[in-house]
Amino acid sequence: MIELQVNGKTYRTSAPAERPLLNVLRDELGLTGAKYGCGEGQCGACTVLLDGRAVRSCVTPLRAVGGRAVTTIEGLAPAGGLHPVQEAFLEAGALQCGYCTPGMILAAVALLSRNPDPGVAEIVRFMDGNICRCGVYPRIIAAIRSAAAKMRRSA
Amino acid sequence: MMAPDRAASETLMDRRDFFRALGGVVVVLTVEPAEGLQQAPGARSGAQQTPREIAAWLHIGEDSAITVFTGKVEVGQNIRTSLAQAVAEELRAPIERIRLVMGDTDRTPFDMGTFGSRTTPFMAPQLRRAAAAMREVLTDLAAERWGCSRERVVIRDGMVKGPGAAQTASFGELTQGKRILKEISDAAPLTPAERWSVLGASRPKVDGAAFVTGRHQFPSDLRLPGMLYGKVLRPPAFGASLVSADLSEAQRMPGVIAVRDGNFVGAAAPDEFTASQAVAAIRAEWKLTPQPGAGELFEYLKKNPAETQGFGGASRHETGSIEQGLAAADHQLRQTYTVAYIAHAPLEPRAAVAQWEEGRLTVWTGTQRPFGVRSELAQAFGLPESQVRVLVPDTGSGYGGKHTGDAAIEAARLARAAGRPVKVVWTREEEFTWAYFRPAGVIEVTSGVRRDGTVTAWEFHNYNSGPAAIRTPYSIEHQRIEFHPARSPLRQGSYRALAATANHFARETHMDELAALVGMDPLEFRLRNAKDPRLRAVLEAAAEKFGWSRRKKDPGVGYGLAAGFEKGGYVAACAEVAVDRATGSVRVVRVVEAFECGAVVNPDHLRNQVEGSIIMGLGGALFEAVEFEDGRILNPRFSAYRVPRFSDLPQIEVVLLDRKDLPPAGGGETPIVGIAPAAGNAIFDATGVRLRSLPLVPHGLKT
């Protein structure tokens, strides 16, 4: 049995330690906000936070998670509420099909926790591992900038 | 190209009981049956004999809920929003009160599919007509209830008001206890664009919050009680046939069901990981047949014509005489252009969940053709279509790549064998290998131009990539334009804007070459040959915003433009590139694109589609190509197949020309066609190197 801390709750799983975190989140815990996109850590659709840092859950085996806190898109804001980054994505219209969106938002949250005021070049560098096939990149950059400003004001 | 759907239309007769059961008020819009049905062998022609097909319906329940039923699907183009706007506009009701049931073959009217930029020009007006008719029904009910004339009834913000102070009713209060079924034709009048208040304005994505919170369930997210996960054994190469398969080891694994059904071999297990292991444990023997490789592709396409009928079949357009046109020219030019196969790579791969209940099959899947997939399933399992239901939850994009029911059939096969629901989600590698591709093609252009810049002759032959936008939008006296279908070595099909991308690339590159040949400015040269005022308008708008006439010639910097027309939309793009000759690196630095598709329905979402098209188009323009050899795909992963990322992003400016006097056309496809030729022409401007193949610089600029 492996114990996982996900969105503030403790879960036990009998899945083998080499199983990717993504499969357990989606198929055992029913947390389908993290998406499968490539299985090789190249697209960022499966991004979750591990102690606040963005990781690719499709290439993160359970054994590497240990007792660290996993945050998925479902646990980013209290039920019924929105995180400022989620709000900013809606306001900027920073999605089309929305499949990359949870991963984009969690990557952006990780970026803003490291740097509350990233410039465009830093956003591009940090977010470059997240693919949006609909091509909403300019709006995602705008959303991250506006969320950053909002979070700095309320900090 | 896919074969058209065989029938599957529905008439009011088939649905009457369903509508009666709904209660409240139902407005049903019917249309004449599609031409293909009237001409089917044995069918009697003439509208009198053929029942009219249901195109759309709209329901108001006793709880005031407004429900729209449409066979279209949402794949990121945001038609759930624009169609809700269309209904809100005509019904004078808040958009928040409108719910769309989409892409459910049991509950929505038949629809050919969500492709070809057809939703905005065709489905939206139908829903608007249904909503306008619903407004009339509500007006009648109110006039009857309050004993006043219809003229004194006003509907606004989802409420109905009569002349008296207390005479106010919700839609539900008026429809309570009623069972009204109103049939209208598609000739009912619509609110003109100048008087729009909901249409024509930016509205946020309907259900947007469900997407940013992860609450929305995409097809690949669905889970049913007792569901198993399925995997399919893939052949080692295209054209391979199965000789033998030993399933015994897989079948011994706990919880695993391994299936062979003709050439289909797969397994289902309680989790995805085990299902993959089970498939890996199947010992299969395959017989390979030689397959053409990428090296001989373009010769192969020219030497292997295909006999294709109907859409996608050979076509020929001729005006004047090419020989005369060439004789009248001061210069002649003959060039060949090529485009590679590229992959849609929708971020959500093909996925389906299938469930059998007492011989009836239900499949939830991501497809642009729910009714087409229903036909595929019915055929695969020998069922009448009434025994198959396909539902399409809002899907993680398609771009023309999700027309077929492959994953749906696979899930259904495994579910039938397992006696439990089964989910199949393709891996990225399967998506890059077993889906279909944007066709590769060869285009040969022969032209003649006079010293003053008038193009006198235009001969254009496209091999395999397709006939979309093959005709030139320029006014040229002598033309011969032909499409030659070919046998494609790889499986191919629709891709956003179809061959309009390839044809615009060849045409607009060649136009640029002609401009250079006569020493004219590329903008001036195009305007000289463009008579269509809408084409001129986008060219001028893009050039103005870009500052085309003030562009500065710096070393390593180049500027290019391109324009065109397809599916009711006009586009012009100007691009600036930066080229480093030492390293060969090419960057598109800035793009200005002007787009005009009639009256704009939702400016922000249209802008989003134009921006997205430019960015997606950059991939096919600069570096995307499917590499293959011996029937195998050599780059079936994002680590090997490069798609546009944040770091590829140019500065993008979009100019929308809003023509309220013209009916709205679709905007999700045509904006993709301008970027490739604009970028290629800009590279020529920067370096003097003329590139005639897409992708332009897959490995940088090599000279």
Interface residues (C-beta under 8 A of the other chain):
Chain A: A15 R19 N23 R26 D27 G30 L31 T32 G33 A34 K35 Y36 G37 C38 G39 E40 Q42 C43 A45 T72 I73 E74 L76 A77 L82 Q86 F89 L90 G93 L95 Q96 C97 G98 Y99 C100 T101 P102 I105 I123 V124 R125 M127 D128 N130 I131 C132 R133 C134 G135 V136 Y137 P138 R139 I140 I141
Chain B: V75 G76 Q77 N78 P204 K205 G208 A209 F211 V212 T213 G214 R215 H216 Q217 F218 S220 D221 R223 Y229 D271 E272 F273 H344 A345 P346 L347 E348 P349 D394 T395 G396 S397 Y399 V425 T427 R428 D604 H605 N608 Q609 E611 G612 S613 I614 I615 M616 R637 F638 S639 V643 P644 R645 F646 S647 L649 I652
